[in-house]
Amino acid sequence: MPLKDLPLDAQPREKLLARGPAALSDAELLALLLRTGIAGKGVLQMAQELLDPPATCATTGRSTGGFGGIAGLLHTSVADLARIKGLGPAKRAELVAVL
């Protein structure tokens, strides 16, 4: 769901401005950094995908899923982030730089 479809007081930026960062979930804070989603995947969904627990594909053995929360993102690389659809080079670099 696009952020603009949420009630104004539920949108992360407005919520942060009105109530401070402690009022936001990790996904909402991360969504503020990401700024935009992609077609078919809103920014909150993308943020939650990054925070989801890691998983491994049974057929390929490749890492799938998220990074296990903010703590997992703190220890990830630009290359690791490339597996998340919608994270281009600029967003990957920004995330690694700020985290």
Secondary structure by P-SEA (a helix, b strand, c coil): cccccccccccaaaaaaccccccccaaaaaaaaaccccccccaaaaaaaaaccccccccccccccccccaaaaaacccccccccccccaaaaaaaaaac
